[in-house]
Amino acid sequence: MQASVFVSMFLYNSYQQAVGAPQWVHFEYLKFWATMTKIIKEMLPPDVRVARDTQDLLIECCVEFINLVSSESNEVCSREDKRTIAPEHVLKALEVLGFGDYIEEVYAAYEQHKLETADTVKGGKCTNGAEMTEEEALAAQQRMFAEARARMNGIATATAAASKPPDAEPSMNC
């Protein structure tokens, strides 16, 4: 790891200790940092490099922006005597903070997210409408486990791992 990462981790750990944040918050921050670093690299052309300090600055700006929108969303939610922040509260917060030009784009992303997550398991029930047989679900699950094993073991394609008999894995019940 580079020195800037160590400094960031030290400062974040110091902050956690000062506010009494639980240890899992540290791991969540590292996952966020890794995700943001990946997004930064994906957004730029392949021939463009970004200095580590610049990446850290961009990530800190993202954290501050998220904190700002979250705080304002919470205030909007509180003014409406609600206890859970809804997407509408976030959209209103963006408007209040002067980011009204982005509301249409954010709403479109929210709608796309709803469509993409419509097939997820909610409340222990499958909501995708197209029911799979247990055999199809088990085969799909085994394929996903094989692909995950292949990625974890560094195999370029999952076909080699998929051809091996799968280990006994717990089944997913929908």
Steps between C-alpha positions, in 0.01 A plus 500: 500500500611852437569755770187703419284193562668443836449865592135482394451180700675652805292816485181303449586266789572803718164646399328170579656488845407862568134450412482142624418353160490119483781311324277392208477866393871486413444206264202674341721803435766282336238337277373845406855618430569198277171548314565868441854429379359249251236748379763771453712264289201385293382854428830615352656406165758219533790733419419739787660440838385651828740572784419325829460837676251605233303177546495557875379857448221385265393233747495749787288734285258212436480422871430865581235520227330185629510636855352831383216337305436247779481773761263712294290193413472425870384856567240477220383168645477649851301800379245257354488310833630184332748260655641342183673695225324427170627568147269801485683650799832465318358666188364786709837534677677529165260779405548683831879473471500651151550181303160522327661450158587143599160394631376361168818296453494375860135402466578310178781314680261422786240361258769288330611372841140402582477306173831324558413402856142395425615138468659485845376296791287713734357377823598142424293487182609514137352802325622439147172357372674234289528207738795263467481136579712386791736322258543816290564709811754247631678490162512880485628514856773244430601695186528821705706323768732361231540845342572654840757228577662561163524874562636438848762257372600733216376280218424710193191310400252320715463214253784300655353539846147434378604167348617371840234340716377768739571471870208452731361848543190605693207557270311826467132464561265758353 
